[in-house]
Amino acid sequence: GFALLPLAVPPATAPGGCPSACYCVATPELVQCRYERLEEPPKELPATVHNLSIAGSNLSVLHRAAFAARPLPDLRLLRLRHDNIQTIEDMALQGLSSLRTLDLSYNPLLSVAAGAFAGAPLLRTLQLNQALLAAPLEEQLALALRNLSLRRLELAGNALWALPAALLPAGLEELDLRNNSLQRLTAAELRSLEAPGLRGLRLTLGSNPLSCDCALRPFLAWLRATASRVSDARSLHCAGPPPLRGAALLRLRPEGLTCAATEGGEPGRLETASYVFFGIVLALIGIVFLMVLYLNRRGIKRWLHNLREACRDQMEGYHYRYEQDADPRRTSTVGTP
């Protein structure tokens, strides 16, 4: 089990062989290849392996039949985390007829072929956490998943702004959307969740910046009516607006959510337009004022000159009176009877 200390089994002694770049834990049924900078999957894997984990390598491209160097009829879990996988070609999983769980999390995926998963017809769980950040792959993934019967899909940490409706095959039972950029689920997205093949779908929505304004009303009403479909419904909280930040969603009532004037509604647009118009008017007034100053620059210069001369004459008059009042001879003459 996972509680046991890892036991490195040399290739010569391990039943079925254990790759030299990896180690087999307890038995060859669990093979882990960690941080060995592999550029392709190991070829000498034990035929009896059930769980294969490759982490911290540089696989870059999963080519066609990447794991078919020797038959792996019992492989059920394939974990390929942090392997710098960017491209998955057609039939990359060829020969993995028993694979149930594929983990491609933490890879900068750029291209996924339409037949990327065609070699794993029993695939039921696909984990793509923080794997869709490098490029928009919704259309490519939709084609790659169309012939699968997925039961669980993990899309946590992908900065998603909307429900990826194209990635929800009929029969999907669990969808993990934690730690994305969802502010709400729109009325149209909620209707897609009521499609015949998705009525049993359970969501996980924690750590999303939910905006508790009037646009959240359809989602809040749906959540209160079907809280059992969101496994972490009781832990959902508002990220905004400030008066409701941190408030538990299920404690709010749809009619209590208001539309702020600056949050994209009609009042907000009118206010923005009025500010723009006011700014344009002020700019025009400023331009006209500058033009008037330019056209009358000579008259203004003459007026300033006259003003300066008038001020000078006035100051000279004050100065003359001050000197007369301060003359001691004039003072003594005035004081003699």
Secondary structure as a PSIPRED ss2 file (coil, helix, strand):
# PSIPRED VFORMAT (PSIPRED V4.0)

   1 G C   1.000  0.000  0.000
   2 F C   1.000  0.000  0.000
   3 A C   1.000  0.000  0.000
   4 L C   1.000  0.000  0.000
   5 L C   1.000  0.000  0.000
   6 P C   1.000  0.000  0.000
   7 L C   1.000  0.000  0.000
   8 A C   1.000  0.000  0.000
   9 V C   1.000  0.000  0.000
  10 P C   1.000  0.000  0.000
  11 P C   1.000  0.000  0.000
  12 A C   1.000  0.000  0.000
  13 T C   1.000  0.000  0.000
  14 A C   1.000  0.000  0.000
  15 P C   1.000  0.000  0.000
  16 G C   1.000  0.000  0.000
  17 G C   1.000  0.000  0.000
  18 C C   1.000  0.000  0.000
  19 P C   1.000  0.000  0.000
  20 S C   1.000  0.000  0.000
  21 A C   1.000  0.000  0.000
  22 C C   1.000  0.000  0.000
  23 Y E   0.000  0.000  1.000
  24 C E   0.000  0.000  1.000
  25 V C   1.000  0.000  0.000
  26 A C   1.000  0.000  0.000
  27 T C   1.000  0.000  0.000
  28 P C   1.000  0.000  0.000
  29 E C   1.000  0.000  0.000
  30 L E   0.000  0.000  1.000
  31 V E   0.000  0.000  1.000
  32 Q E   0.000  0.000  1.000
  33 C E   0.000  0.000  1.000
  34 R E   0.000  0.000  1.000
  35 Y C   1.000  0.000  0.000
  36 E C   1.000  0.000  0.000
  37 R C   1.000  0.000  0.000
  38 L C   1.000  0.000  0.000
  39 E C   1.000  0.000  0.000
  40 E C   1.000  0.000  0.000
  41 P C   1.000  0.000  0.000
  42 P C   1.000  0.000  0.000
  43 K C   1.000  0.000  0.000
  44 E C   1.000  0.000  0.000
  45 L C   1.000  0.000  0.000
  46 P C   1.000  0.000  0.000
  47 A C   1.000  0.000  0.000
  48 T C   1.000  0.000  0.000
  49 V C   1.000  0.000  0.000
  50 H C   1.000  0.000  0.000
  51 N E   0.000  0.000  1.000
  52 L E   0.000  0.000  1.000
  53 S E   0.000  0.000  1.000
  54 I E   0.000  0.000  1.000
  55 A E   0.000  0.000  1.000
  56 G C   1.000  0.000  0.000
  57 S C   1.000  0.000  0.000
  58 N C   1.000  0.000  0.000
  59 L C   1.000  0.000  0.000
  60 S C   1.000  0.000  0.000
  61 V E   0.000  0.000  1.000
  62 L E   0.000  0.000  1.000
  63 H C   1.000  0.000  0.000
  64 R C   1.000  0.000  0.000
  65 A C   1.000  0.000  0.000
  66 A C   1.000  0.000  0.000
  67 F C   1.000  0.000  0.000
  68 A C   1.000  0.000  0.000
  69 A C   1.000  0.000  0.000
  70 R C   1.000  0.000  0.000
  71 P C   1.000  0.000  0.000
  72 L C   1.000  0.000  0.000
  73 P C   1.000  0.000  0.000
  74 D C   1.000  0.000  0.000
  75 L C   1.000  0.000  0.000
  76 R C   1.000  0.000  0.000
  77 L E   0.000  0.000  1.000
  78 L E   0.000  0.000  1.000
  79 R E   0.000  0.000  1.000
  80 L C   1.000  0.000  0.000
  81 R C   1.000  0.000  0.000
  82 H C   1.000  0.000  0.000
  83 D C   1.000  0.000  0.000
  84 N C   1.000  0.000  0.000
  85 I C   1.000  0.000  0.000
  86 Q C   1.000  0.000  0.000
  87 T E   0.000  0.000  1.000
  88 I E   0.000  0.000  1.000
  89 E C   1.000  0.000  0.000
  90 D C   1.000  0.000  0.000
  91 M C   1.000  0.000  0.000
  92 A C   1.000  0.000  0.000
  93 L C   1.000  0.000  0.000
  94 Q C   1.000  0.000  0.000
  95 G C   1.000  0.000  0.000
  96 L C   1.000  0.000  0.000
  97 S C   1.000  0.000  0.000
  98 S C   1.000  0.000  0.000
  99 L C   1.000  0.000  0.000
 100 R C   1.000  0.000  0.000
 101 T E   0.000  0.000  1.000
 102 L E   0.000  0.000  1.000
 103 D E   0.000  0.000  1.000
 104 L C   1.000  0.000  0.000
 105 S C   1.000  0.000  0.000
 106 Y C   1.000  0.000  0.000
 107 N C   1.000  0.000  0.000
 108 P C   1.000  0.000  0.000
 109 L C   1.000  0.000  0.000
 110 L C   1.000  0.000  0.000
 111 S E   0.000  0.000  1.000
 112 V E   0.000  0.000  1.000
 113 A C   1.000  0.000  0.000
 114 A C   1.000  0.000  0.000
 115 G C   1.000  0.000  0.000
 116 A C   1.000  0.000  0.000
 117 F C   1.000  0.000  0.000
 118 A C   1.000  0.000  0.000
 119 G C   1.000  0.000  0.000
 120 A C   1.000  0.000  0.000
 121 P C   1.000  0.000  0.000
 122 L C   1.000  0.000  0.000
 123 L C   1.000  0.000  0.000
 124 R C   1.000  0.000  0.000
 125 T E   0.000  0.000  1.000
 126 L E   0.000  0.000  1.000
 127 Q E   0.000  0.000  1.000
 128 L C   1.000  0.000  0.000
 129 N C   1.000  0.000  0.000
 130 Q C   1.000  0.000  0.000
 131 A C   1.000  0.000  0.000
 132 L C   1.000  0.000  0.000
 133 L C   1.000  0.000  0.000
 134 A C   1.000  0.000  0.000
 135 A C   1.000  0.000  0.000
 136 P C   1.000  0.000  0.000
 137 L C   1.000  0.000  0.000
 138 E H   0.000  1.000  0.000
 139 E H   0.000  1.000  0.000
 140 Q H   0.000  1.000  0.000
 141 L H   0.000  1.000  0.000
 142 A H   0.000  1.000  0.000
 143 L H   0.000  1.000  0.000
 144 A H   0.000  1.000  0.000
 145 L H   0.000  1.000  0.000
 146 R C   1.000  0.000  0.000
 147 N C   1.000  0.000  0.000
 148 L C   1.000  0.000  0.000
 149 S C   1.000  0.000  0.000
 150 L C   1.000  0.000  0.000
 151 R C   1.000  0.000  0.000
 152 R E   0.000  0.000  1.000
 153 L E   0.000  0.000  1.000
 154 E E   0.000  0.000  1.000
 155 L C   1.000  0.000  0.000
 156 A C   1.000  0.000  0.000
 157 G C   1.000  0.000  0.000
 158 N C   1.000  0.000  0.000
 159 A C   1.000  0.000  0.000
 160 L C   1.000  0.000  0.000
 161 W C   1.000  0.000  0.000
 162 A C   1.000  0.000  0.000
 163 L C   1.000  0.000  0.000
 164 P C   1.000  0.000  0.000
 165 A H   0.000  1.000  0.000
 166 A H   0.000  1.000  0.000
 167 L H   0.000  1.000  0.000
 168 L C   1.000  0.000  0.000
 169 P C   1.000  0.000  0.000
 170 A C   1.000  0.000  0.000
 171 G C   1.000  0.000  0.000
 172 L C   1.000  0.000  0.000
 173 E C   1.000  0.000  0.000
 174 E E   0.000  0.000  1.000
 175 L E   0.000  0.000  1.000
 176 D E   0.000  0.000  1.000
 177 L C   1.000  0.000  0.000
 178 R C   1.000  0.000  0.000
 179 N C   1.000  0.000  0.000
 180 N C   1.000  0.000  0.000
 181 S C   1.000  0.000  0.000
 182 L C   1.000  0.000  0.000
 183 Q C   1.000  0.000  0.000
 184 R C   1.000  0.000  0.000
 185 L C   1.000  0.000  0.000
 186 T C   1.000  0.000  0.000
 187 A H   0.000  1.000  0.000
 188 A H   0.000  1.000  0.000
 189 E H   0.000  1.000  0.000
 190 L H   0.000  1.000  0.000
 191 R H   0.000  1.000  0.000
 192 S H   0.000  1.000  0.000
 193 L C   1.000  0.000  0.000
 194 E C   1.000  0.000  0.000
 195 A C   1.000  0.000  0.000
 196 P H   0.000  1.000  0.000
 197 G H   0.000  1.000  0.000
 198 L H   0.000  1.000  0.000
 199 R C   1.000  0.000  0.000
 200 G C   1.000  0.000  0.000
 201 L C   1.000  0.000  0.000
 202 R E   0.000  0.000  1.000
 203 L E   0.000  0.000  1.000
 204 T E   0.000  0.000  1.000
 205 L C   1.000  0.000  0.000
 206 G C   1.000  0.000  0.000
 207 S C   1.000  0.000  0.000
 208 N C   1.000  0.000  0.000
 209 P C   1.000  0.000  0.000
 210 L E   0.000  0.000  1.000
 211 S E   0.000  0.000  1.000
 212 C C   1.000  0.000  0.000
 213 D C   1.000  0.000  0.000
 214 C H   0.000  1.000  0.000
 215 A H   0.000  1.000  0.000
 216 L H   0.000  1.000  0.000
 217 R H   0.000  1.000  0.000
 218 P H   0.000  1.000  0.000
 219 F H   0.000  1.000  0.000
 220 L H   0.000  1.000  0.000
 221 A H   0.000  1.000  0.000
 222 W H   0.000  1.000  0.000
 223 L H   0.000  1.000  0.000
 224 R H   0.000  1.000  0.000
 225 A H   0.000  1.000  0.000
 226 T C   1.000  0.000  0.000
 227 A H   0.000  1.000  0.000
 228 S H   0.000  1.000  0.000
 229 R H   0.000  1.000  0.000
 230 V E   0.000  0.000  1.000
 231 S C   1.000  0.000  0.000
 232 D C   1.000  0.000  0.000
 233 A H   0.000  1.000  0.000
 234 R H   0.000  1.000  0.000
 235 S H   0.000  1.000  0.000
 236 L C   1.000  0.000  0.000
 237 H E   0.000  0.000  1.000
 238 C E   0.000  0.000  1.000
 239 A E   0.000  0.000  1.000
 240 G E   0.000  0.000  1.000
 241 P C   1.000  0.000  0.000
 242 P H   0.000  1.000  0.000
 243 P H   0.000  1.000  0.000
 244 L H   0.000  1.000  0.000
 245 R C   1.000  0.000  0.000
 246 G C   1.000  0.000  0.000
 247 A C   1.000  0.000  0.000
 248 A E   0.000  0.000  1.000
 249 L H   0.000  1.000  0.000
 250 L H   0.000  1.000  0.000
 251 R H   0.000  1.000  0.000
 252 L C   1.000  0.000  0.000
 253 R C   1.000  0.000  0.000
 254 P H   0.000  1.000  0.000
 255 E H   0.000  1.000  0.000
 256 G H   0.000  1.000  0.000
 257 L C   1.000  0.000  0.000
 258 T C   1.000  0.000  0.000
 259 C C   1.000  0.000  0.000
 260 A C   1.000  0.000  0.000
 261 A C   1.000  0.000  0.000
 262 T C   1.000  0.000  0.000
 263 E C   1.000  0.000  0.000
 264 G C   1.000  0.000  0.000
 265 G C   1.000  0.000  0.000
 266 E H   0.000  1.000  0.000
 267 P H   0.000  1.000  0.000
 268 G H   0.000  1.000  0.000
 269 R H   0.000  1.000  0.000
 270 L H   0.000  1.000  0.000
 271 E H   0.000  1.000  0.000
 272 T H   0.000  1.000  0.000
 273 A H   0.000  1.000  0.000
 274 S H   0.000  1.000  0.000
 275 Y H   0.000  1.000  0.000
 276 V H   0.000  1.000  0.000
 277 F H   0.000  1.000  0.000
 278 F H   0.000  1.000  0.000
 279 G H   0.000  1.000  0.000
 280 I H   0.000  1.000  0.000
 281 V H   0.000  1.000  0.000
 282 L H   0.000  1.000  0.000
 283 A H   0.000  1.000  0.000
 284 L H   0.000  1.000  0.000
 285 I H   0.000  1.000  0.000
 286 G H   0.000  1.000  0.000
 287 I H   0.000  1.000  0.000
 288 V H   0.000  1.000  0.000
 289 F H   0.000  1.000  0.000
 290 L H   0.000  1.000  0.000
 291 M H   0.000  1.000  0.000
 292 V H   0.000  1.000  0.000
 293 L H   0.000  1.000  0.000
 294 Y H   0.000  1.000  0.000
 295 L H   0.000  1.000  0.000
 296 N C   1.000  0.000  0.000
 297 R H   0.000  1.000  0.000
 298 R H   0.000  1.000  0.000
 299 G H   0.000  1.000  0.000
 300 I H   0.000  1.000  0.000
 301 K H   0.000  1.000  0.000
 302 R H   0.000  1.000  0.000
 303 W H   0.000  1.000  0.000
 304 L H   0.000  1.000  0.000
 305 H H   0.000  1.000  0.000
 306 N H   0.000  1.000  0.000
 307 L H   0.000  1.000  0.000
 308 R H   0.000  1.000  0.000
 309 E H   0.000  1.000  0.000
 310 A H   0.000  1.000  0.000
 311 C H   0.000  1.000  0.000
 312 R H   0.000  1.000  0.000
 313 D H   0.000  1.000  0.000
 314 Q H   0.000  1.000  0.000
 315 M H   0.000  1.000  0.000
 316 E H   0.000  1.000  0.000
 317 G H   0.000  1.000  0.000
 318 Y H   0.000  1.000  0.000
 319 H H   0.000  1.000  0.000
 320 Y H   0.000  1.000  0.000
 321 R H   0.000  1.000  0.000
 322 Y H   0.000  1.000  0.000
 323 E H   0.000  1.000  0.000
 324 Q H   0.000  1.000  0.000
 325 D H   0.000  1.000  0.000
 326 A H   0.000  1.000  0.000
 327 D C   1.000  0.000  0.000
 328 P H   0.000  1.000  0.000
 329 R H   0.000  1.000  0.000
 330 R H   0.000  1.000  0.000
 331 T H   0.000  1.000  0.000
 332 S H   0.000  1.000  0.000
 333 T H   0.000  1.000  0.000
 334 V H   0.000  1.000  0.000
 335 G H   0.000  1.000  0.000
 336 T C   1.000  0.000  0.000
 337 P C   1.000  0.000  0.000
